């Protein structure tokens, strides 16, 4: 009986960690092109990016890059609102 409780306790303790790690693996960069200014949002989910694409936020088409970073996708400058752009003057 003690062994079963220990196993159950270990599972209950580790489950939130496993769930959090799985959620982290589902984030990436969301890139908006063709709008006011090309920009990138980092740490987004596919669902968030798809929502912006469907709404055509800022007149742009938005594409999701799983595990991607804005800098690696060519957006090295971070604006005050957390967006990343290709040139500092685009903020």
C-alpha positions, 0 to 999 in steps of 0.5 A: 500500500505504501508503494502505491501511495508513493507512486500516486504522489509522484505522479500528482507532483510531476503532472503539472511540470509535464503539462507546463513543459508540453505547453512550452513546446507549443509556442513560437513566433508569429510573423505579420507581413504585408501590413503597416509594418512587418513585425514578429510576436514571440512566445505565442501559440498557434491559436493566438497567431491564427486568431490574428491572421483571421482578423487581419490585425494591422492589415497583415497576414500572420504565420506561425513558426513553432519554436521560432524566435523573432531574432532568428526570423530576421526581426532583431529589434524589440519595440516598447510593446514587445513586438520585434521588427527588422529595423529600429525605426519601425517601432 
